């Protein structure tokens, strides 16, 4: 049996996006579940990162960040990811 692989992807979970989905037509909950299932069943090692933790997170350890509902992200999220 081999050891666990290092997570190379982060699934960004956003509580504010879930709240926003109640007032618009974006089904954020479905998108999050679909992304989670795709990464899980594709056997891609990943971690769940809270959007609120992104400004202080060490994002360089990930090859990819998955935002299921980027259009619902907070204004301060994208500048934190660009750094």
N, C-alpha and C positions, 0 to 999 in steps of 0.2 A: 504494500500500500504506500502510495506517495504522500508527501506532506501537503499541507494546504498551500495554494498559490497566493501570492500577494495580491490584494485587490487592486486592480488597475483602473477601475471605473467607480464613479460615485453617482448614486441616484439622489438627486436633490429633492427633498421633501419640503413642501411649503404649506404651513398651516394657513397663511394668509391667502394663498391661491385656492385652497379648499373653500375658504369663506367667500372669496370673490366668485367662485363658480356657482354659488347660490343665486347671485344677482345677474349673471350673464349666461350665455349659451354654451360656455366651455365646460365639458364634463371632465373636470380635473381628476376626480376620484377614479374614473375609468382609465384615464391616461396613466395615472400612477400605477394602478394594478397591472395594466398591459405592459408597461416598461419593466416592472418588477418581475412579472411572469416571464417575459422574454429573456431577461438576463439570467434568471434562475434556471429556467429550462434549457437555455443555451449553455449553461455551466460556465458563465463568465463571472469570475470572482468580483464582487462589488461591495461597497459599503453604502449605507444610507447616511446622508449628511443633511442636517436641518438648514434651511435657507438662513435662518437667524444666526447660525454659527459660521456662515461663510466668511464674513469679514476677518475673523481671527483664525480660520482654518488653514492648514498647510495643504494647499491644493496642488502643489507641484508633484506630490507623490502619485497623482492620478494621471492617466493618459487621456481620459475623457470624463467630462461631466455630463450627466443626462438630466435635462430639465423637461419634465413631462408637460409643463405649462409655462413656458418662458414668458408668454405674453401677459401673464398674471403676476410676474415677479415684482418684488418691491424695487423702488427706484435705486436704492443703495446696493442692490445685489449685483448688478452687472459691472459697476466700477470695481467691486471687490473681486470679481472673477477675472477681470482684465489684468490685474496686478500680478 
